[in-house]
Amino acid sequence: MDLGIEGRRALVCAASKGLGRGCAEALAREGVDVTICARTESEVAKTAADIGEATGRAVQWVACDITTPDGRAKALAACPQPDILVNNAGGPPPGDFRDWDRAAWIRALDANMLTPIELIKATIDTMIERKFGRIVNITSGAVKAPIDVLGLSNGARSGLTGFVAGLARKVARHNVTINNLLPGQFATDRLRVTLEGRAKAAGTTYDVARDAAMAANPSGRFGAPGEFGEICAFLCSTHAGFIVGQNILADGGAYPGTF
């Protein structure tokens, strides 16, 4: 299927690895002019080169902290007026809410709620003017099925979800869509760290914790970042203009609800 976005401009955040990288690579394969950003210069530069080699499409990059005003300014200077925006940032640490002070909550809100909102604010009006825009926010399956130890993430990402629900319906008539893409367990560095912590707490090995987690999923496996990226690319396509304000769950069937 031709997604109809060849030559469009995309800014993909936190894309040096994991799900962000999967999204960037999928968009590049569709002929999109992709700019990626991440904090570590060596990693983001190498990822851009690797994606370019794999897709035959030059990928621009910028090293910045997207959760800061200066970082957002650098990213937008590298990719002014994107047609496609993929919001992504690492999740806050797990823990007990009794141990989180105000500063911890502010950091979580800055990264996982306010940063996406600021980037939407900075880019959406020019999308409206061009009568084309696709915004995809990478959030978490925990938005639908909260995980008790991820309270910081649950709160911040749910706040973003509520904000998007209102805005998406105001801009859809301009062929600008905003949707959220909710990952479950994908084979990323972050999942590995989580499983290592789980194994340590249980007094077992990483392999045992990994195998148990895969067995507990109806699909019997973890997702691959590449397949997550393909979902993102479709949501950014010309064919997805009637998908508005939705929370698309990609978790291998782990969420047991009907709705």
WOTA-V40007 format. One record per helix or strand. SS is the DSSP state (hx for helix, st for strand). FROM is the first residue (numbers start at 1). LEN is the number of residues. Records with the same first field share a line. If there is no record, write none. Layout:
SS = FROM-LEN ; FROM-LEN
This chain:
st = 9-4 ; 33-6 ; 60-4 ; 84-4 ; 133-6 ; 176-8 ; 186-1 ; 223-1 ; 247-4
hx = 18-12 ; 41-15 ; 69-10 ; 97-3 ; 102-29 ; 141-3 ; 148-27 ; 189-14 ; 206-11 ; 225-11 ; 238-3
